[in-house]
Amino acid sequence: MGCFQSKAKKQFLGYEDPVTLASQTAFSVSKVEALFELYKSISSSVIDDGLINKEEFQLAFFKKRKKENLFANRFMALFCYIISHFLISGVFTCH
């Protein structure tokens, strides 16, 4: 179970300009850059595709890959529900 873009291109939508992103949030430019580096590290820990799947999420938060985790399962299910109901159909696929 995980969410991923239907076209597996390694692109980071919304991160084109960290200065603009920082001006639209409560984060400083250096924090936006640090968060992006953390995102890249997590998203390439299992599969280097620029996306965070359930296994990478569990590894980042619980330091475990295979063991089932109720929180991770619920979080990913909620994320997939939000993606499928509030974003343009066909951009993301949950399975």
C-alpha positions in Angstrom: 0.0 0.0 0.0 1.4 3.3 -1.0 0.9 6.4 -3.1 3.0 7.3 -6.1 2.7 9.4 -9.2 1.4 7.5 -12.2 4.4 8.8 -14.3 7.5 7.9 -12.3 9.6 10.9 -13.2 12.1 12.2 -10.6 10.8 15.7 -10.3 10.0 17.7 -7.2 6.9 19.8 -8.0 6.6 22.9 -5.8 10.3 23.1 -5.1 11.4 25.1 -8.1 12.4 28.1 -6.0 13.1 27.7 -2.2 13.0 31.5 -1.7 9.4 31.7 -3.1 8.4 28.6 -1.1 9.8 30.1 2.1 8.0 33.4 1.5 4.7 31.5 1.4 5.3 29.5 4.6 6.6 30.0 8.1 9.9 28.4 7.2 13.1 30.2 6.4 15.0 29.5 3.2 17.6 27.5 5.0 14.9 25.4 6.7 13.1 24.8 3.3 16.4 23.7 1.8 17.1 21.4 4.8 13.6 19.9 4.6 14.1 19.3 0.9 17.4 17.5 1.5 15.7 15.3 4.2 12.8 14.6 1.7 15.3 13.5 -1.0 17.2 11.3 1.5 14.0 9.6 2.7 12.5 9.2 -0.8 15.6 7.5 -2.1 16.3 5.2 0.9 14.6 2.1 -0.7 13.7 3.1 -4.2 15.4 6.1 -5.8 12.3 7.6 -7.5 11.9 10.9 -5.6 8.7 9.6 -3.9 8.1 8.4 -0.4 6.3 5.0 -0.2 5.1 3.2 2.9 8.3 1.2 3.4 10.4 4.4 3.2 8.0 6.2 5.6 8.2 3.3 8.1 12.0 3.2 7.8 12.3 7.0 8.4 10.0 7.1 11.4 10.4 3.8 13.0 13.7 2.5 11.8 12.0 -0.7 10.6 11.2 -1.8 7.1 9.2 -5.0 7.1 7.3 -5.1 10.5 3.7 -3.9 10.2 2.9 -0.7 12.0 -0.7 0.4 12.7 0.2 4.1 12.7 2.1 3.8 9.3 -0.8 1.8 7.8 -3.4 4.4 9.0 -1.3 7.3 7.9 -0.8 6.0 4.4 -4.4 5.1 4.1 -5.5 8.6 5.1 -2.9 10.1 2.8 -4.2 8.0 -0.1 -7.8 9.0 0.7 -6.9 12.7 0.7 -4.9 12.4 -2.5 -7.7 10.5 -4.3 -10.5 12.8 -3.2 -8.9 16.3 -3.3 -6.3 16.2 -6.1 -6.8 15.9 -9.8 -7.7 12.3 -10.8 -4.9 10.5 -12.6 -2.0 12.4 -11.2 -1.6 10.1 -8.2 -2.4 6.4 -7.8 -2.9 4.6 -4.5 -2.7 0.8 -4.2 
